[in-house]
Amino acid sequence: MKTLEDDLSRRHAQKLYRERLVLESPQGVEVHVGETWLLSFCSNDYLGLANDPRVIAAFQQGAQRYGVGAGASHLVSGHSRAHHALEEELADFVGAERALLFSTGYMANLGALSALTDRNDAIFEDRLNHASLIDAARLARAKVTRFPHADINRLASMLAHAPRPKLITTDAVFSMDGDIAPLAEFSDLAAKHNMRLLVDDAHGFGVLGKNGRGTLEHLDLPLAPPVILMGTLGKALGVFGAFVAGEEALIETLIQRARTYIYTTALPPAVAEAVRASLRIVREEGWRRERLRALVAHFRAGAERLGLALLPSPTPIQPVVLDSAEAALRASQRLREQGILVPAIRPPTVPEGSARLRITFSAAHEEAHVDRLLEALSSVRI
Ligand SMILES: *Cc1c(COP(=O)(O)O)cnc(C)c1O
């Protein structure tokens, strides 16, 4: 019998072993790891809000007013005024009738997919969807079909033969590639087949669109059936949690049926207060999105001059694809030696043969930081 140790050493040999960094400092452009400070290009704190003094103050005041723990699930006695106000503000912000808070994006996806489908329904997933959407379909025990990445035509022909098509689901911004899904086309297909389209905007919410409403705003699409929006609050919003937004009947259905909503303790209300402060900043400080766009443009121009293989990503996720896990690991290590933190992303997080450096930018970066990164990338010669 294969032991746990055998499996672990096989992972080591294949360069797939994963290890954690221990941060001594808050999340930020520079992070304190071990004995040194590293210039970081690997958080999802795209707007630089995870350590914002106003968000911290709201968190502290929230703890003063509501205490630390919610003490119960939402349906028992854990649903506080802070949660309720945040749900109303999120719904207003994204232009939906209602929004429902979940503890994490992972749980929101699990809850939504299993509440909206049963074992006779068919769910269609983009091949590069986030693991939480894949696991959500498994938990729902529905019939799952994965279509080639962003391939509208293939999806259309699959739908033509499907017995009970119920749901299409896709990342809006693909978490490891940074490209944007063809949501208008998916939405048309869903409408044509009387299905719903669940859009996971973990990486677009707060970042894309003139007002930061996300990928739907970026593509000028309404948030109305067939579309359902899932957004997360631990990335651009800098805090923690997630929500699903849509029409009244959808949200009431989730409250009745989503098991990851019903059978779990509500988020600490202070977390909701922190997100409310963060959402106000997202609304008021459009310069953060502008800055991010300018940094991404600056990076892409520089990377092209260096001849790096970039993907067609207009977002703050800018991967540099290398062939092997070993090459990605080596490049990441060399950057680290120069004081720069960029993770190597390896299978199974990305498909075999497409291991990569995943570079992400934050509005808290400055052009000089990007120049340092470009210089380091050129000396690493990948
Ligand atoms: C991060 C992420 C999630 C999970 O959100 P959490 O709140 O971190 O659980 C879901 N979908 C996508 C595409 C993500 O990138």
The ligand as a Gaussian input file, in Angstrom:
#p B3LYP/6-31G(d) Opt

LIG

0 1
 C      -10.640000      33.141000      -4.807000
 C      -11.702000      32.605000      -5.679000
 C      -12.840000      32.012000      -5.145000
 C      -12.970000      31.715000      -3.683000
 O      -13.213000      32.856000      -2.944000
 P      -12.838000      32.830000      -1.379000
 O      -13.656000      33.925000      -0.814000
 O      -11.372000      33.059000      -1.309000
 O      -13.241000      31.471000      -0.879000
 C      -13.841000      31.634000      -5.999000
 N      -13.721000      31.809000      -7.342000
 C      -12.626000      32.356000      -7.894000
 C      -12.549000      32.518000      -9.368000
 C      -11.569000      32.756000      -7.081000
 O      -10.467000      33.264000      -7.619000

